[in-house]
């Protein structure tokens, strides 16, 4: 819109202080003439200006006016339209129930009404879902305001449920902020809030969770009264129901029964009339870890690789190692008094009867039974394995001799036996250079899978790690042969016996890798995997199904030693929806990846095993309070002179009328909200016409001066 304005402007040709000084001097000079007193014929005194004084005053006034340089100024203006901002909340909480439809209908009405208002431009800004940062309403407003001159901002209209999480204490806003909320005031919501939950727990020990069931929006006194039923489900099992007081902290005690993640789902019963059940559920994942592992290492006669196992186990800070080396077997007794020996007696009874089950792993390194362990203790070790213990044997030539542990009661739990009969010891011992090879089963087993330097599993080829020079020929009776030696003989056999596990390494030359001989090999990693597999480390299970959720992505891993295509994985979402996926095979692993957007417990099954994963809410701030509430934004509206209005529960929302109001006037009233009229403009042209140009001022001043002189001369 174009406007033309006219006015008088002064542009003095001399400084203002000099012009003012001249005016004062002129008045001082004229004052005696103007205030002259005469006595008339009637003897009365009168104030009579001197002759010509008024003309002199007119001459001085004309001179002063000429020096002030008055102009007639005409200004052409182009009025710029004001800008209003419409902020639309698109976060998850704004889509509950009918809120999304109400907000969308209100947006259409506001935009339609704004188009009918002259000199107004409406800009619409969407507030997207903010991830785990809540609703970033003010951030969206600031980004939009960066492109709007503040002199043109007419106001802000926000369509939101009021759950904004970035409003500053004193926002800098000089335009009215109007808040339009879906629904009606007074909504209620029940939520379960996890006060404290441990990220891990020691296997075999209890952990404690602290939770609170709260009722939001309930009148004073109603939110802390009564009790609610809380269902607690672990790993998808049968729920345990407890009655918990509403509004007060409740403690839940759980026993960690196994290593790896334990998924705990807690669900509070629905409160009548609450806005949503989405935050009635909380999921916690507790990783079960073992306490410091106790390992008993018994070394036989000293040999070159004796310290290999000791260095490995001592390097692990989670391992308490008890190590004995048999330096003086019974057959070498020379009747030296015990008090004169620097050695200590081997505590056979204490280790293998009294404290046997306190150990998580027993390692025999080239141990030969020369009467040191009576048969009853060997049977104790076998029973220990069947009951869930772990046994690892690294053997040498003694394994094929008459003192072999395979010839004792312990042989019942060993997965391989050396040949027997005359000359069997010589026949079992193979001394020749060779490179250990990973078998087809070993390529799928987590203990030997993807070892650096291993032979290719898909095509013929030799390993690139260093050579060994000794192996024991043995017949594998059970378990899985994961490594083979010369002539394809078993070199490493892993087996499950009852509830326990046994690992048998049929060579004592693994120490060559640690010395870097012939290029060395992954001795440390291999021995670590063997030891931890026997102690049932969850990550090394060869037949297992696991699931985890990270960054909104569900990853299901199926491990199996069976060759062939993996079966379909059935995934059950927290809302009960089931999808089936064909996993992608990678050796002994088959992997399924898919988005996991719903919070809660996800379940995966391959038909035989079931795994669970916990998905926390993608935006915990957003679901902490699901009510439409004006508490967070009302202070901003009141500080800027804006209004707070509810849209109601009808399909057609009650959107107030839009009006333009002048600056300083009320910005809302019954049934309407106002947008400020700023009258911002751009000057497109200016013309100036001098009212007393020099060619006119000079004759005027001289003429008045001459008239004053002539008047005074009469």
C-alpha positions in Angstrom: 0.0 0.0 0.0 1.4 3.4 -1.0 1.0 6.6 1.1 2.0 10.2 0.6 2.7 12.5 3.6 3.6 16.2 3.7 5.1 18.4 6.4 7.3 21.4 7.2 10.9 20.8 8.0 13.7 23.2 9.1 17.3 22.9 7.9 19.3 25.8 9.4 22.2 27.2 7.4 24.1 28.0 10.5 24.5 26.0 13.8 21.5 26.1 16.1 23.4 27.7 18.9 24.5 30.5 16.7 21.0 31.1 15.5 19.7 31.1 19.0 22.4 33.7 20.0 21.4 36.0 17.2 17.7 35.8 18.2 18.7 36.7 21.8 20.8 39.7 20.7 18.1 40.9 18.4 15.5 40.8 21.1 17.9 42.6 23.5 18.4 45.3 20.9 14.7 45.8 20.2 13.4 45.5 23.7 14.0 49.1 24.8 12.3 50.4 21.6 9.3 48.0 22.1 8.9 48.8 25.8 9.2 52.7 25.6 6.8 54.6 27.9 5.3 58.0 27.0 3.2 60.6 29.0 0.2 61.7 27.1 -1.7 65.0 27.1 -3.9 63.7 29.9 -0.8 63.1 32.0 -1.3 59.3 31.8 1.7 57.0 31.1 1.4 54.6 28.2 3.4 51.9 26.6 4.1 53.1 23.1 6.7 51.3 20.9 9.2 53.6 19.2 8.6 54.6 15.7 9.8 51.8 13.3 10.4 49.3 16.1 7.8 46.8 14.8 9.3 47.0 11.3 12.7 46.3 12.7 11.2 43.3 14.6 9.7 42.1 11.3 13.1 42.5 9.6 14.9 40.5 12.3 12.1 37.8 12.2 12.5 37.5 8.4 16.3 37.2 8.8 15.9 34.5 11.5 13.4 32.6 9.3 15.7 32.8 6.3 18.6 31.4 8.4 16.3 28.6 9.7 15.6 27.6 6.1 12.1 26.2 6.3 11.1 23.5 3.7 7.9 21.8 2.6 8.7 18.1 2.6 6.6 15.4 0.8 7.4 11.8 1.7 6.2 8.7 -0.3 5.9 5.5 1.8 5.4 1.8 0.9 3.6 0.0 3.7 5.0 -3.5 4.4 2.6 -6.2 5.6 3.0 -7.6 9.1 4.0 -11.2 9.6 2.3 -13.7 12.0 3.8 -17.0 12.9 1.7 -20.2 13.2 3.5 -23.0 15.1 2.1 -26.5 14.7 3.3 -29.2 17.1 4.0 -32.5 15.2 5.6 -34.4 18.1 4.4 -37.8 19.3 2.4 -36.6 22.2 0.5 -34.2 19.9 -0.8 -37.2 17.9 -2.5 -39.1 20.7 -6.1 -39.8 20.3 -7.9 -37.0 18.3 -5.2 -34.4 19.0 -3.6 -34.7 15.5 -7.0 -34.2 13.8 -7.9 -31.3 16.0 -4.6 -29.6 15.5 -4.8 -30.1 11.7 -8.4 -28.7 11.5 -7.4 -25.7 13.7 -4.4 -25.0 11.4 -6.7 -24.9 8.3 -9.0 -22.5 10.0 -6.3 -20.2 11.2 -4.7 -20.1 7.8 -8.1 -19.4 6.1 -8.9 -16.5 8.5 -5.4 -15.0 8.2 -5.8 -14.8 4.4 -8.8 -12.6 4.9 -6.9 -10.0 7.0 -5.3 -7.2 5.0 -1.7 -6.4 5.3 -0.9 -9.7 7.0 1.4 -12.6 6.0 1.1 -15.9 7.8 4.0 -18.2 8.0 3.5 -21.8 9.2 6.2 -23.7 11.1 6.1 -27.4 12.0 7.7 -28.7 15.2 9.0 -32.2 14.4 9.6 -35.0 16.9 12.7 -34.2 18.9 14.2 -37.6 19.5 15.3 -38.0 23.1 15.3 -34.2 23.6 11.6 -33.7 24.0 9.5 -31.2 22.1 11.8 -28.4 20.9 9.1 -25.8 20.4 11.1 -22.7 21.2 14.0 -23.8 19.0 11.6 -24.0 16.1 10.2 -20.5 16.9 13.7 -19.0 17.1 14.7 -20.5 13.7 11.6 -18.9 12.2 12.1 -15.6 13.9 15.6 -15.4 12.4 14.0 -14.6 9.0 11.4 -12.1 10.3 12.2 -8.5 11.1 11.0 -7.8 14.7 9.3 -4.6 13.5 7.0 -6.6 11.4 6.1 -9.4 13.8 2.4 -9.3 14.5 2.2 -12.3 16.9 2.6 -16.0 17.3 -0.2 -18.6 17.4 0.9 -22.0 18.8 -1.1 -25.2 18.1 0.4 -27.6 20.7 -0.5 -29.9 23.6 1.7 -27.7 25.8 4.4 -30.3 26.4 7.4 -28.1 25.4 10.8 -28.8 26.9 13.0 -26.0 25.8 11.2 -22.8 27.0 13.7 -20.4 28.6 12.8 -18.7 31.9 12.6 -15.3 30.3 12.2 -15.5 26.5 12.9 -12.3 24.5 9.6 -11.8 22.7 7.8 -8.4 22.2 4.8 -9.7 20.3 1.7 -11.5 21.7 2.0 -15.3 22.0 -1.3 -17.1 21.8 -1.6 -20.7 22.9 -4.3 -23.0 21.4 -4.5 -26.5 23.0 -6.5 -29.5 21.9 -9.1 -31.0 24.2 -10.2 -29.6 27.5 -8.4 -28.7 30.7 -8.3 -31.3 33.5 -6.9 -34.4 31.8 -5.4 -37.1 33.9 -2.6 -39.5 33.2 -1.0 -42.4 35.1 2.7 -43.1 34.6 5.4 -45.4 36.0 8.7 -43.7 36.7 11.9 -45.5 37.2 13.8 -43.8 40.0 16.8 -46.1 40.0 17.7 -49.2 38.1 21.1 -50.8 38.0 22.7 -51.4 34.6 24.3 -54.6 35.7 24.0 -57.2 38.4 26.2 -60.0 39.8 25.0 -63.4 38.8 23.5 -65.2 41.8 22.9 -62.0 43.8 19.8 -59.8 44.1 19.4 -56.3 42.6 16.9 -53.7 43.6 14.8 -51.4 41.4 13.1 -48.3 42.7 9.9 -47.2 40.9 7.0 -44.8 41.5 3.5 -45.0 40.1 2.1 -41.5 39.8 -1.3 -40.0 38.8 -0.9 -36.7 37.1 -3.7 -34.1 36.9 -5.5 -35.6 39.9 -6.9 -33.0 42.4 -4.8 -32.3 45.5 -4.8 -35.3 47.7 -6.1 -37.7 45.1 -2.7 -38.4 43.5 -1.2 -40.0 46.6 -4.1 -42.0 47.8 -4.9 -45.6 47.1 -2.9 -48.3 45.5 -2.3 -49.7 42.0 -1.5 -53.2 40.7 2.0 -53.5 39.2 2.8 -56.4 36.9 6.4 -57.4 36.8 7.5 -59.7 33.9 11.1 -61.0 33.5 12.2 -62.2 30.0 8.7 -62.7 28.8 7.8 -65.1 31.7 4.7 -65.2 33.8 3.9 -61.9 35.4 4.3 -61.2 39.1 1.7 -58.8 40.4 2.3 -56.5 43.4 0.1 -53.8 44.9 2.0 -50.6 45.2 1.0 -47.3 46.8 0.3 -44.5 44.2 2.7 -41.6 44.5 5.2 -43.3 46.8 8.5 -45.0 46.0 8.3 -48.8 45.7 11.3 -51.2 45.8 11.4 -54.4 43.6 14.0 -57.1 44.3 15.1 -59.5 41.6 17.7 -62.2 41.5 20.1 -62.3 38.6 20.1 -65.9 37.5 22.3 -65.9 34.5 24.9 -63.9 32.6 23.8 -61.6 29.8 20.8 -59.2 29.6 17.8 -59.8 31.7 14.8 -57.8 30.5 12.3 -56.6 33.1 9.0 -55.2 32.1 6.8 -53.3 34.6 3.2 -52.4 33.8 0.9 -50.3 36.0 -2.9 -51.0 35.7 -4.9 -48.4 33.8 -6.5 -45.5 35.6 -10.1 -44.9 34.5 -10.3 -41.8 32.3 -6.5 -41.4 31.8 -5.4 -39.9 28.5 -3.1 -42.8 27.4 -1.6 -46.0 28.6 1.6 -45.4 26.8 3.6 -44.4 29.9 2.0 -47.0 32.1 4.9 -49.3 31.1 8.6 -49.2 31.8 11.3 -51.6 30.6 14.7 -52.1 32.2 17.5 -54.2 30.9 20.0 -55.5 33.5 23.2 -57.1 32.3 24.1 -60.1 34.4 27.9 -60.4 35.0 29.9 -62.8 37.0 31.8 -61.7 40.1 35.5 -62.2 40.1 36.0 -65.6 38.6 38.0 -68.1 40.6 40.3 -70.3 38.5 42.4 -73.2 39.8 45.5 -73.8 37.6 47.4 -77.0 38.2 50.6 -77.4 36.2 52.5 -80.6 35.9 56.2 -80.9 35.4 57.9 -77.6 34.3 58.0 -77.1 30.5 58.6 -74.3 28.0 55.0 -73.2 27.9 54.2 -73.5 31.6 53.8 -69.7 32.1 51.5 -69.2 29.1 48.3 -70.0 31.1 49.4 -68.1 34.1 50.2 -64.9 32.2 46.8 -65.1 30.4 44.8 -65.6 33.6 46.8 -63.1 35.6 46.2 -60.4 32.9 42.4 -60.6 33.4 41.4 -58.3 36.3 38.2 -60.2 36.8 40.1 -63.5 37.5 41.3 -64.7 40.9 43.9 -67.2 40.1 45.1 -70.0 42.4 48.1 -71.7 40.7 50.0 -74.8 41.8 53.0 -76.3 40.0 53.9 -79.9 40.9 57.7 -79.6 41.3 58.3 -82.6 43.5 56.0 -85.6 42.7 55.6 -88.3 45.3 58.0 -90.8 43.5 60.8 -88.4 44.0 60.6 -88.5 47.8 64.1 -88.6 49.2 63.1 -88.6 52.9 64.1 -85.0 53.3 62.3 -83.6 56.4 59.4 -81.4 55.4 60.6 -78.5 57.7 63.8 -78.4 55.6 61.9 -78.0 52.3 61.3 -74.7 50.6 58.2 -76.1 48.9 54.7 -76.2 50.3 52.6 -79.3 50.4 49.9 -79.6 47.7 46.6 -79.1 49.5 44.8 -81.9 47.7 41.9 -82.4 50.1 41.2 -78.6 50.6 41.2 -78.0 46.8 39.4 -81.0 45.4 36.9 -81.7 48.2 36.4 -78.8 50.6 36.6 -75.9 48.2 36.2 -77.5 44.8 32.8 -76.0 43.9 34.1 -72.5 44.8 36.1 -72.5 41.5 34.6 -71.4 38.2 37.2 -73.2 36.2 39.8 -75.9 36.7 42.8 -76.0 34.3 45.2 -78.9 34.1 48.3 -78.0 32.2 50.4 -81.1 31.3 49.3 -82.8 34.5 50.1 -86.5 35.0 48.4 -88.4 37.7 51.3 -90.0 39.6 49.2 -90.9 42.6 48.9 -87.3 43.7 45.1 -87.3 43.2 43.3 -90.3 44.7 40.4 -91.7 42.7 37.8 -90.1 45.0 39.1 -86.7 44.2 39.1 -87.4 40.5 35.5 -88.5 40.8 34.8 -85.3 42.6 36.1 -83.3 39.7 34.0 -85.3 37.2 30.9 -84.7 39.4 31.9 -81.0 39.6 31.8 -80.8 35.8 28.5 -82.6 35.4 27.0 -80.2 38.0 27.9 -77.1 36.0 31.7 -76.7 36.5 34.3 -76.0 33.8 37.4 -78.1 33.0 40.2 -77.3 30.6 43.0 -79.7 29.8 46.1 -78.7 27.8 48.0 -82.0 27.4 51.4 -83.2 26.2 53.0 -86.6 25.9 51.8 -87.6 29.4 48.3 -87.8 28.1 49.2 -91.0 26.1 51.1 -92.6 28.9 50.1 -94.8 31.9 49.7 -91.7 34.1 47.1 -90.1 31.7 44.0 -88.5 33.2 42.1 -90.2 30.5 42.7 -93.5 32.3 41.1 -92.2 35.5 37.6 -91.5 36.6 38.0 -88.1 35.0 38.2 -89.8 31.6 34.4 -90.2 31.7 33.9 -86.5 31.1 36.7 -86.0 28.5 35.6 -85.7 24.9 38.6 -87.6 23.4 40.7 -90.6 24.5 44.2 -91.6 23.4 44.9 -95.0 21.9 45.4 -97.9 24.3 47.4 -101.1 24.1 51.1 -102.0 23.6 53.0 -99.2 21.9 50.0 -96.9 22.0 52.0 -94.1 23.7 54.5 -94.0 20.8 51.8 -94.2 18.2 49.8 -91.4 19.8 52.7 -88.9 19.8 53.1 -87.0 16.5 56.2 -84.8 16.3 56.3 -83.0 13.0 55.8 -79.4 11.8 52.2 -78.5 10.9 49.9 -75.5 11.0 46.7 -76.0 13.1 43.6 -75.7 10.9 40.1 -74.6 11.8 37.5 -77.3 10.9 34.2 -76.6 9.2 32.6 -76.8 12.6 35.2 -74.5 14.1 34.5 -71.9 11.4 31.0 -71.7 12.9 31.9 -72.0 16.6 32.4 -68.6 18.4 35.6 -69.9 20.1 37.5 -70.3 16.8 35.4 -68.1 14.4 37.2 -65.3 12.6 40.5 -65.9 14.3 43.2 -63.8 12.5 45.4 -66.0 10.3 43.0 -69.0 10.2 42.5 -71.0 7.1 39.6 -69.9 4.8 36.4 -71.7 5.7 34.8 -71.4 2.2 37.7 -72.5 0.0 40.8 -74.8 0.4 43.8 -73.2 1.8 46.3 -73.2 4.6 46.4 -71.0 7.7 49.0 -68.2 7.8 49.9 -68.4 11.5 53.0 -70.1 12.9 53.7 -73.8 13.0 53.5 -76.2 15.9 55.6 -79.3 16.2 53.8 -81.7 18.5 50.3 -83.2 18.8 48.6 -86.1 20.4 46.6 -88.6 18.4 43.2 -89.2 20.0 39.8 -90.4 19.2 37.0 -87.8 19.6 34.0 -89.5 21.3 31.8 -86.5 21.8 31.7 -82.8 21.5 32.9 -80.7 18.6 36.3 -80.8 17.0 37.0 -77.1 16.2 40.7 -77.4 15.3 42.6 -80.2 13.7 46.3 -81.1 13.6 48.4 -83.3 11.3 46.6 -85.9 9.2 43.3 -84.3 10.2 43.5 -85.5 13.8 41.6 -83.7 16.5 43.6 -80.8 18.0 41.0 -79.0 20.1 37.7 -80.5 21.2 34.9 -78.7 23.1 32.1 -80.6 24.8 29.2 -80.1 27.1 28.9 -82.6 29.9 25.7 -82.5 31.9 25.5 -78.8 33.1 29.2 -78.2 32.7 31.7 -77.9 29.9 35.1 -79.4 29.0 37.8 -78.1 26.6 40.7 -80.4 25.5 43.7 -79.1 23.7 45.8 -82.0 22.4 49.1 -80.2 22.1 51.5 -78.3 24.4 53.0 -76.1 21.7 50.5 -73.2 21.7 53.1 -71.2 23.6 55.1 -70.9 20.4 52.6 -68.4 19.1 53.1 -66.2 22.2 56.9 -66.2 21.4 56.2 -65.1 17.8 57.8 -68.2 16.4 57.2 -68.5 12.6 55.0 -65.4 12.6 53.2 -66.3 15.8 49.4 -66.5 16.1 46.4 -65.4 18.1 47.4 -67.3 21.2 46.0 -64.8 23.7 42.6 -64.4 22.0 42.2 -68.2 21.5 43.0 -69.1 25.1 40.8 -66.3 26.4 37.9 -67.6 24.3 38.4 -71.2 25.4 38.5 -70.2 29.1 35.4 -67.9 28.9 33.5 -70.4 26.8 34.0 -73.1 29.5 32.7 -70.5 32.0 29.6 -69.9 30.0 30.3 -66.4 28.7 27.0 -65.5 26.9 28.8 -64.0 23.9 30.5 -67.3 23.2 27.5 -69.5 23.2 27.5 -71.7 20.1 23.8 -72.5 20.1 22.0 -69.3 21.1 19.5 -66.6 20.1 20.2 -63.1 21.2 18.4 -59.7 20.6 19.5 -56.2 21.3 18.1 -52.7 20.5 20.5 -49.8 19.8 19.5 -46.4 18.4 16.1 -47.6 17.5 17.4 -50.7 15.6 16.6 -54.3 16.6 19.4 -56.8 15.9 18.6 -60.5 16.3 21.6 -62.9 16.1 21.1 -66.7 15.9 24.2 -68.8 16.5 24.3 -72.4 15.5 26.8 -75.1 14.5 24.3 -76.6 12.1 25.0 -76.1 8.4 22.3 -75.1 6.0 19.9 -72.1 5.8 18.7 -70.7 9.1 15.0 -70.8 9.9 12.8 -67.8 9.8 12.9 -65.5 12.8 9.5 -64.4 14.2 9.6 -61.0 15.8 6.8 -59.9 18.2 6.5 -56.2 18.8 5.3 -54.7 22.1 1.8 -54.2 20.6 1.5 -57.9 19.7 2.2 -57.5 16.0 4.2 -60.5 14.6 6.5 -60.2 11.6 8.7 -63.0 10.0 12.2 -62.4 8.6 14.7 -64.6 6.8 18.1 -63.9 8.5 21.2 -63.2 6.6 23.9 -65.9 7.3 27.5 -65.1 8.2 29.3 -68.3 9.1 27.8 -69.6 12.3 25.7 -66.5 12.7 22.4 -65.5 11.1 21.4 -61.9 11.6 18.1 -60.0 11.3 18.0 -56.2 11.5 14.8 -54.1 11.6 13.6 -50.8 13.1 12.2 -51.0 16.7 10.2 -47.8 17.2 7.7 -49.0 19.8 8.8 -48.8 23.4 8.5 -52.1 25.4 9.7 -55.7 25.2 10.5 -57.1 21.8 10.5 -60.9 21.4 12.3 -62.9 18.8 12.0 -66.7 18.2 13.5 -69.2 15.8 11.1 -72.0 16.8 13.4 -73.5 19.5 14.8 -70.5 21.4 13.4 -67.2 22.4 15.2 -63.9 23.0 14.0 -60.6 24.4 15.2 -57.0 24.0 14.1 -53.9 25.8 13.2 -50.7 23.8 13.0 -47.6 25.8 10.9 -44.7 24.7 12.6 -42.9 21.9 11.6 -39.6 23.6 11.3 -40.2 27.3 10.6 -36.5 28.0 7.7 -36.6 25.6 5.9 -39.5 27.2 6.7 -38.5 30.8 3.5 -36.4 30.8 0.9 -37.1 28.1 -1.7 -34.6 29.2 -2.5 -31.5 27.2 -1.5 -28.9 29.7 -0.9 -25.2 29.6 1.4 -25.0 32.7 4.6 -24.7 30.7 3.5 -22.1 28.2 1.0 -20.0 30.1 3.7 -17.8 31.7 5.0 -16.9 28.2 1.5 -16.1 27.0 0.7 -13.9 30.0 4.1 -12.1 29.8 3.5 -11.1 26.1 -0.2 -10.3 26.5 -1.3 -13.5 24.7 -4.3 -15.7 25.3 -4.7 -19.4 26.3 -7.6 -21.1 24.6 -8.8 -24.7 24.5 -10.1 -26.2 21.2 -12.6 -28.5 22.9 -13.3 -32.1 22.1 -15.5 -31.8 19.1 -14.4 -32.7 15.6 -14.8 -29.0 14.7 -12.3 -27.2 17.0 -13.4 -23.9 18.7 -10.8 -21.7 17.0 -11.0 -18.0 18.1 -11.4 -15.3 15.5 -8.3 -13.3 14.4 -8.3 -9.6 14.7 -5.8 -6.8 14.0 -5.2 -4.5 16.9 -3.1 -1.4 17.3 0.0 -1.3 19.4 -0.8 -0.8 23.1 -4.4 -2.2 22.8 -5.7 -5.4 24.2 -4.6 -8.4 22.2 -7.4 -10.8 23.1 -11.0 -10.9 24.3 -14.0 -13.2 24.4 -13.9 -15.4 21.3 -11.0 -13.6 19.6 -7.3 -13.2 19.7 -5.4 -10.2 18.3 -2.4 -9.7 16.0 -0.6 -6.4 16.4 -0.7 -3.8 13.6 2.9 -2.4 13.4 2.5 0.0 10.4 6.0 -0.8 9.3 6.9 0.9 6.0 9.7 1.7 3.6 10.3 5.3 2.3 10.4 5.2 -1.5 10.7 8.9 -2.2 11.2 12.4 -0.6 10.7 15.9 -2.2 11.6 19.1 -0.4 10.5 22.7 -1.5 12.2 25.7 0.3 9.6 28.1 1.7 12.0 31.0 1.9 14.7 30.7 -0.7 17.6 33.2 -0.8 16.3 35.1 -3.8 13.1 35.8 -1.8 14.7 36.2 1.7 17.2 38.9 0.7 14.8 41.4 -0.8 12.3 40.8 2.1 14.9 41.5 4.8 16.3 44.5 3.0 12.8 45.9 2.3 11.7 45.6 5.9 15.0 47.3 7.0 14.5 50.2 4.6 10.9 50.7 5.7 12.0 50.7 9.3 14.7 53.3 8.6 12.3 55.5 6.7 9.7 55.2 9.5 12.2 56.2 12.1 13.4 59.2 10.0 10.1 60.9 9.9 
